[in-house]
Amino acid sequence: QVQLVESGGGLVQPGGSLSLSCAASGSTFFSIYTMRWYRQAPGKQRELVASITGDFRTDYVDSVKGRFTISRDNAKNTVSLQMKSLEPEDTAVYYCKLEDFARAMSYWGKGTLVTVSS
């Protein structure tokens, strides 16, 4: 059973930086999966923030382009989200998702809270 555990959330001032990490366990073929970061702000729907494929292609929602960077370390089965120039609008619970397209399955972590406030 695949398990995802996010870490790195916390309180940061506007303009600050934060780095999130997601560790995957129970997966033998981590390197082939697409990994995604989502976020859900209070009272809003969950939205896709960034994705990285098995061959390291990346994609971002427009609102974070140039500020967020997604990366992966296949040797450690981790995916990271580096966030800079944070804004109060980035406040949300951030979730990690693993996409196993071959088996049409996906897995979610429990999330980590990011609060951007002065």
N, C-alpha and C positions, 0 to 999 in steps of 0.2 A: 504494500500500500504506500503510495507516494504521500509524503508529508512536506509541507512548506512552512517555514517559520521566518517571519519578517522581524527585523530589528533596526534600531537606529533612529526611531522617531523621537520627538521631543518638542520642547518650546524653543523657538528661535525668533529673533527680532527681524522686522522687515529689512530686506537687503542682505540678510545673512545667508549662510549655507548650511546644508545638512546632507548626509549621505545615508541612504537606506540600503539594507542588505536582505537578501532572501536566500535561505539555505534549503536545499532540497535533499530529502533522504528517501530511501526505498526505491530509487530509480537507477536502473543499470544504464540506460541510454540517454542520460540527461543532455548530452551534447547535440542530440538531433531535435530536441523539442524547441518550439517557439515559447519564449518567456515574455510575460507582459506585466506591467504595473498599471493598476487601476487606482482610482481614488473616489471617495464618496464624502462629500461635504454635508454638514447637517441640513436636512430638509431637501437634499438634492439626490438625483439619480447617480448611480455609480458610472464613472466615465473612464474610458481607456486613456491612459497618459502616454505610455511608451511601450514599444515592442522590440524584441530582438530575436531574429531567427537563428537556426542552427548554424548557418553560414555567416552569422554576424551582421546581417542586414538590419538596420534600425529604422524606426518610424516614430514620430511624435505627434501629439495633438498640437495644433497651432499655438495654443496659449503658453506652451512650455518650450517651444523651439528656441534654441540659443541659450536657454537657461538650465535645462535638464539634460543629463547624459545617462543613457542606459548602457550597461556593459555586462559581460558574463565571464566567469572563470570556470571552464568545463572541468578542469582538474580538481576544483574544490566543490563542484556542483552548486555554485552560487550565481546569483544575478544581483546587480547593484543599480541604484539610481542616485546619481549625484545631482544635487539640486543647489542652484545658486541664485542670487538676486531674488530671494523668496519674497512673496507678496502675501498680504492677509488672505487673498483669494485662493492661495494654495493650501490653506488650512483644510485638512480632511484626514480621514483614515485611509491609509495607503495599503493596497492589497497586492500580493504577488499571485500570478496565475501561470500554471504550466499547461501547455496545449499539446496533447498527444493526438495528432491528426490521424495517424495510422489506425488507432483504435477508437477514434471519435470520442475521446475522453478528455476531461480537463480537471484540474485540481486547483484549489484556492488555499491561500494561507488565511490566518485569522485577522491579519491587519496590524498596522502600527500607526499610532496617532501622530500627526504633524500639526503643530499649532504655530502660526506665524502671528506674533503680536508684540507690541511694545509694552 
